[in-house]
Amino acid sequence: MNAAFWAAFLFGTVSWHGRGLGGDREYLMTKNGMKIKHPKLRGEWAEMCFMTRAAEHGLCVTRPWGEMSRYDFAVEYKARFVRVQVKSTMFLDRGGYTVTVRGWRGKYTGDPFDFVAAYLIPLDIWYILPVESFKMQGNVGLYPKLKKSKYGRFKEAWHLLRGGEETVGDIEACAAELGVAISNQHLAFSSWHLALGVCLTLLGFLSRFLRVSGRR
């Protein structure tokens, strides 16, 4: 399978559905991935999903030539490179998803990569796991629905691939949230000010009415 096939598989279905690349894209991509039964093909599909999501987070993704490298992608942000191995799962096990972190020869040894990007296909959720967080265990259990879980802080932790640095997009999003809060406060103040003005106007009108009535 080549890149052109996967691009058509990822995006062609979305266009055919008539929804563009908007709100239903993640659902359709996940639905397509669930249909892939062959582990190798599903792994290639997950890698394409990773490239798409990483680009959305402002990351530059490069794939090493050949198949002998011990990592899938070199991810660059502002001249800083990290090595990423992509894993995926869609099998639920006692309330969590088990991700196998090993190669075809067995457990990884040495220093093969810096992060594992684990994709929970049914939920369309990514975990960005630093190697030191799981110490090259053969399997990692991920429980996205638990409020306090061992790997919860790594859910959608794309900032780790940027060295923990917030992007302009993140800052703009925070500024937008702050702007909405300020706007709501201003609206509440304006409404209170308007109500006070109406009350004072009515009181003034009533006072003048009573004075005129008294003179009569």
C-alpha positions in Angstrom: 0.0 0.0 0.0 1.4 3.4 -0.9 0.9 6.9 0.4 -1.6 7.8 -2.4 -3.8 4.9 -1.4 -3.9 5.9 2.3 -4.5 9.5 1.4 -7.5 8.5 -0.6 -8.6 6.1 2.1 -8.3 8.8 4.8 -9.8 11.8 3.0 -11.7 10.4 0.1 -14.4 8.9 2.3 -14.8 12.2 4.0 -15.4 14.1 0.8 -17.8 11.4 -0.5 -19.7 11.7 2.7 -20.3 15.4 1.9 -19.0 16.8 5.2 -15.6 18.1 4.1 -12.8 17.9 6.6 -14.7 19.4 9.4 -16.5 18.0 12.5 -17.1 14.4 11.3 -13.6 13.8 10.0 -12.3 12.2 13.2 -15.4 9.9 13.4 -15.0 8.8 9.8 -11.3 8.2 10.1 -11.9 6.1 13.3 -14.7 4.2 11.6 -12.4 3.4 8.7 -9.6 2.3 11.0 -11.9 -0.1 12.8 -12.5 -1.9 9.5 -8.9 -2.8 9.0 -8.3 -6.3 10.3 -4.7 -6.9 9.2 -2.3 -5.6 11.9 0.3 -4.4 9.5 -2.2 -2.4 7.4 -3.8 -1.0 10.5 -0.4 0.1 11.8 0.3 1.9 8.5 -3.1 3.6 8.8 -2.3 4.7 12.4 1.0 6.2 11.2 -0.9 8.3 8.6 -3.3 9.5 11.3 -0.3 10.4 13.5 1.2 12.5 10.6 -2.1 14.3 10.2 -2.6 15.1 13.8 1.1 16.1 14.4 0.8 18.6 11.5 -2.3 20.0 13.1 -0.2 20.7 16.2 2.4 22.6 14.2 5.0 19.7 14.1 7.2 18.8 11.2 7.2 15.0 10.7 10.0 13.1 8.8 10.1 9.4 8.2 13.5 7.7 8.1 14.4 5.9 4.8 14.0 2.2 4.8 12.6 -0.1 7.5 15.6 -0.7 9.6 15.3 2.3 11.9 14.0 1.6 15.4 11.6 4.5 15.4 8.8 5.5 13.0 9.2 9.3 12.8 11.6 12.1 13.6 9.4 15.0 14.8 10.9 18.5 14.6 9.9 21.7 16.2 12.1 24.8 16.1 15.2 22.8 15.3 14.6 20.3 18.1 14.2 16.6 17.0 12.6 13.7 18.9 12.2 10.1 17.8 8.6 8.7 17.9 7.3 5.2 17.7 3.6 4.9 16.8 1.5 2.2 18.3 -2.3 1.7 18.1 -5.0 -0.5 19.7 -8.7 -1.0 19.5 -9.2 -3.8 21.9 -10.8 -3.0 25.3 -9.4 -5.0 28.3 -11.1 -4.7 31.7 -12.0 -1.0 31.3 -8.7 0.0 29.6 -6.8 -0.4 26.4 -3.6 -2.4 26.2 -0.9 -1.1 24.0 1.9 -3.5 23.0 5.2 -1.7 23.1 7.6 -4.2 21.5 9.0 -5.0 18.1 8.7 -8.2 16.2 11.9 -9.5 17.9 10.6 -8.9 21.4 11.0 -6.0 23.9 12.9 -3.0 22.8 16.4 -2.6 24.2 18.9 0.2 24.4 17.8 3.7 23.3 15.5 3.1 20.3 13.2 6.2 20.6 12.2 9.1 22.8 8.4 8.8 22.8 5.6 6.3 22.0 2.5 7.8 20.4 -0.3 5.4 21.3 -3.5 5.7 19.4 -6.8 4.4 20.9 -8.7 3.9 17.7 -12.3 3.5 19.0 -12.0 6.8 21.0 -9.8 8.7 18.6 -7.5 9.6 21.5 -3.7 9.9 21.5 -1.3 9.3 24.3 2.2 10.8 24.0 4.3 8.7 26.3 7.9 9.5 27.2 10.1 6.4 27.3 10.9 7.0 30.9 7.2 6.9 31.9 6.8 3.2 31.1 10.5 2.0 31.2 10.2 -0.2 28.1 7.5 -2.4 29.5 6.1 -4.9 27.0 2.5 -3.7 27.5 1.1 -0.4 28.7 -2.5 -0.1 30.1 -4.3 3.1 29.3 -7.5 4.1 31.0 -8.9 7.3 29.5 -12.1 7.3 31.5 -10.4 7.3 34.9 -9.9 10.7 36.5 -6.7 9.5 38.1 -4.7 7.1 36.1 -1.0 6.4 35.8 -0.7 7.8 32.3 -3.6 10.3 32.4 -1.3 13.3 32.2 0.0 12.1 28.8 -3.4 12.1 27.1 -3.2 14.4 24.0 0.1 15.7 25.4 1.3 16.9 22.1 3.2 19.8 23.8 5.8 17.2 24.9 6.9 16.8 21.3 7.5 20.5 21.2 9.6 20.4 24.3 6.7 21.4 26.6 6.5 24.8 24.8 3.1 26.4 24.1 2.6 27.4 20.5 1.1 30.6 19.3 -2.1 28.7 18.7 -2.3 27.6 22.3 -1.7 31.2 23.5 -4.3 32.6 21.1 -6.8 30.0 22.4 -6.1 31.1 25.9 -6.4 34.7 24.9 -9.7 34.0 23.2 -11.1 32.3 26.3 -10.0 35.3 28.4 -11.6 37.6 25.8 -14.9 35.8 26.1 -14.7 36.0 29.9 -14.0 39.7 29.8 -16.8 40.2 27.2 -19.3 38.3 29.4 -18.3 40.5 32.4 -18.7 43.6 30.3 -22.1 42.5 29.1 -23.2 41.8 32.7 -22.0 45.2 33.8 -23.6 46.9 30.8 -26.9 45.2 31.6 -26.8 46.3 35.2 -25.9 49.8 34.2 -28.8 49.9 31.7 -31.2 48.7 34.4 -30.0 51.3 36.9 -30.4 54.0 34.3 -34.0 53.0 33.5 -34.8 52.9 37.3 -33.4 56.4 37.8 -35.3 57.7 34.8 -38.5 56.3 36.1 -37.9 57.8 39.5 -37.2 61.2 38.0 -40.4 61.0 36.0 -42.4 59.9 39.0 -40.9 62.7 41.1 -41.9 65.3 38.5 -45.4 63.8 38.2 -45.9 64.1 41.9 -44.7 67.7 42.0 -47.1 68.6 39.2 -50.0 66.8 40.9 -49.3 68.6 44.2 -49.4 72.0 42.6 -52.9 71.2 41.2 
